[in-house]
Amino acid sequence: MGILADRGPMSQTALAASLDIRPQSLSELAAKTEAEGLIARTPSEEDRRQTIVSLTEAGAARVAAFREAHRRHAEEFLAPLSKEEKEALRTLLAKLIAGQEPDENKTTPEKSDKNEGGVA
């Protein structure tokens, strides 16, 4: 629901891709979330084969409440740190996260038929 809050309504296919899950898995999750009144699914006006997923007011309120609770918990957790220590932590975490993101410029070593470990 956070993705919908940040990016707005989108196709169910695009949402599944954003979450890196199978469309069938998203269909099950969306049905449960829709039953709770947190999202709405409607046919696309441009392509009736597509389903558009959007947050309802209740869904937006749930996301806002979750984010506020998360902010409060983070604030309490980080309270022992000074402002400078918090900034250093933020910088280090950003560096770690950036290191986990796929780099399109990296090349993967080609597989070789040669056994480099010397063990057959």
N, C-alpha and C positions, 0 to 999 in steps of 0.2 A: 504494500500500500504506500510505502514511502516513495517508491519510484513514481507511482501515479501522482502523489502529492507534489513531487518535484518537477515532473515532466508533463503532467496533464494527461488527458485521455489518450489512449493508444490502442492499437489492435491487439487482440489476444496473442497473435503470433509474435508481434514485436515485444510484448511484455514477457512472453516465455523466453525469447532470445535474451532479453535484458537480465532475466533471472538465471539464465543458463540451465533451464529445465525443459523437459519434453513437453510439447503442447498438451498431451493427454494428462500429464500431471497437473499442469496449470488448470485444465478444465475442471478437474476434481476440486482443487483448491478454490477456484473461482466460484464454483457452485456453492460451496460451504460459506464462503465470504459473502456471496450475494444473499444467501438465506439469512445471514445475520444482519443484512441491511447496510453493509459497509461499502459495497461496490454495486454498480449497475452495469449490465451488459446489454448492448443494443446493436442491431445490425448497422453496418456502415452505410452511409448514404451514397458513397461513391461505388462501393463494391459489396453487394448484399451477401457475398460469401464470407466476408470478414465480419468479425464481432469486435465492437469497440468497448473497451473496459474503462470505466471512470469511477472516481470516488463519489460517494454520496456525502451529504453533509455530515452524517454520523461517522462515515469513514474518515473524513477530513478531521473531525473532532477527535477521533481515536488516535490518528497519527500525531496531532498536535499534543495531546495528553501524553503519549508515549515519549515524544521528543522532549517535553518539559520534564518528565520524570527522569529521563536519561541525563539531561543537563544538570538536574539537581544532584543525582547520584555521582556524576563525574566531578562536580564541584566539591562535594563532601569527600570523595576519594582523594582528590588532589589538594585538599586544604593544607596538609602539612608542607607542601612545596612552596617555595618563594616564587615570585613572578618570574624571575630569571630562570629558575629550575623548570617551571612549567613551559617556558618558551624553549628551553633546551630539549625537553622531552618531546614537545610538539615537532621540533626540527628533526630529531632522531626518528620518531615514528613516521614522519613523512618520507624520510630517506628509506626506511625499511619497506614501506608500502610501495614506493616507486621502484624498488628493487624486485618486487614481486609481479609487477605489471609486465605483460609481454612486450618485448622490444622488437619491432618489425625489422630493425637493422641487424639483429643477431642472426647468425646462420647456425644451423645445427650440423654437427659433424656427420658426414655421410657414413653409412654403415659399411663396414669392410668385412670381406670374407675371411680376412686374416685373423687368426686368434692371437691377440696381443698379450694375453695373460700367460701364454705358454702351457695352458692346461687344455687337454682335449676333452 
